[in-house]
Amino acid sequence: YHVHPSNHISGFYFLKCSENTSYPTFEDPRPGKIMTDLSEEDFNDVTISTNKIFYKPKPGTLMLFNSYLPHQFAVDPGLEPFRFIHFNIKVVETAISKETSNKNESK
């Protein structure tokens, strides 16, 4: 799994998918919880102790989440079409964007 440092919002937009294709899995981002974790009774039951959760998207599903949230994709056998767009959004401070704009205008 991975995160997207220096970004604020990450997302997926699913174009082609089904119950048989890959799906996103999200991990608990709290390192302190991982260090002191107790085992879960039932991994299929989603509770406040759940370490990992997954969603089975449908075509047209848009998912937005904090970029610090660790995520990955379950691997599928590749028997059905799977297409998605993964993107990141970062806020650029006004002072930085004005500085860049002024540099471009002086060229």
Buried (B, 14 or more C-beta within 10 A) or exposed (E): EEBBEEBEBBBBBBEEBBEEBBBBBBBBEEEEEEEEEEEEEEEEEEEEEBBBEBEBBEEEBEBEEEBEBEBBBEEBEEEEEBEBEEEEEEEEEEEEEEEEEEEEEEE
